[in-house]
Amino acid sequence: MGAHARRRGAVLVFLAAALAAIVPAAAGERMTADELERALAGITLDGVYANGTFFSESYNADGTIRYHDPDGADSGEWSVQDGRFCTFYESAQGACFFVERDGANCFSFYEGDGEGEHAKPKADWTSRGWNRDLPPTCPKAPEVQL
């Protein structure tokens, strides 16, 4: 094998590794802390809880949050802690969730079993949401405007 072929092979290996590092989580894969921050900061998520209740939540880039559902509205803060997406509100309880991407524009949120870094996601999703500015890719995503 000539020097040119070896260099070309090395470049291809480097490019493949670089692409693997920047490709976001595929459908059904847990999102990393960096992916969560990039995907959710500055967007409004429309969504539905597993019980069928709709909600809307705006994740401002400064870490503040604004929440709406049929029962009212609330404000608070969002963050990413230990690889989980956390929302805490002024007048309601908050929590941290594991998040999986379900297509290009669907985020499935899972409560955790256990504490801290030993927590594992529960089997069933708690809520699903999508960036309201893009077509949803959630399975059977309801069409609703909040």
N, C-alpha and C positions, 0 to 999 in steps of 0.2 A: 504494500500500500504506500503510495507516494505521500509526501509532506502535505500537498494540497488537499488530498482526500482526508488525511488525519485532522487538519485544521477545520475542514468543513464539518466533519463528524463532531469535533469538539464544540463548534459553534451551534450545531443543531441540538446537542445535549444541553448546552447552556440556555438556549432559547426555550426548550421544553421545560426546564426547571423554572425559569423565570415566569413562564405562562402559568404553570401549576401554582406558583405562589400568589398570583393575582386573580385567578379565576374564583368567583364567589361560590358559595356552597351550592351544590346541585340539589334538585328537588328531593326532599326527604332527609337531607343532611343537616345536622345541627350547625347553626351559624356561629362563627367565632366572634369575640368581642369587637375586633376591628370591623368585621362585616356588619355587625349590628349597628355600630355607630355610623358607618358610611350609608347604610340603607335607610335608617330611620330618622336621623337628625334632619330637622327642617321640613318634614312632611306631615300631612294629615292622613291618618289611617282610618278608613271606615271598616267596620267589622261586625262580627256576630259572635255571641257567646254560644257555647254548646247547647244551652237551653233555648236558643232562638232569639234572644234579646239583642237588638242592634246597638252599636255604640260608634262614637267618633272621637278620635284623640289626636291632638296636634302636638308633635314633639319638636319644640323649638330648639334651635342650635345652641342656645345658652343653657340648656338643661331644664327649662321649665316646660310644663305640660298643661294642656287644657283638655278636659274630658266632658263629653256630653252623652247622655243616654235618655230613654223615655222618662226616667224619673228625675232628671235634672242635670246640673253641670257642677264641675269641680275643677280646682287648679292644684298644681303640685310640682313635683320634680321627677325627672327620669334620669337614669344612669345605667351603666353596664358594670356589674360587679361579679367577680368570679365566673365570667363567661355567660352570665345571665342578664336579661333585660329587666330592669327594675323600675317600677312606677310607685310613687308615694304621694298621697293626696292630703290636702288640708283638712277635709272633713270625712274622709273615708279611709278604710284600711288599704294599704298597698301590698305589693309582693314582688318577688323576682321570679322570672320565667325563663325556661329554656325555649329557644326559638328555632324552628326549622323552616326552611324556604320550601314552599310547595308550588313550584313553577316560578316564572319570572316576576310575578307580582302577587304573591300570596305568602303570608307569614302565619305559621301555626304556633301558638303559644301553649306551653305545657308547664303545669305546676311541678314542683320538685318533691321527691320523697327523700328525707334525710336532711342533714345540715351541712352548710358550707361546701367545701370542695368534695365532700362525700355524697352530696345530693345527686340523685338520678331523676330523669324526667319520668312522670307518670305515663301510663300507656295511652290515655286518651287526651286529646287537646282540650284546653279550657276555652280558648277563643281563637278565631281566625280573622285576619285583617289584610287590607290591601291599600296601597297608595291610591287615594281617590283621584289623582290626576292621570292615572293610567288604567287601561282595561284590566279588571281582575282576572287572575288565573286560578283562583280557588275552586276546588271541586264544587259544582252547583252553587256558585257564588250568587247570593240574592242581589237583585238590582234595587238599590235603595239610596235615597238621598237624605241625609240627616241635616 
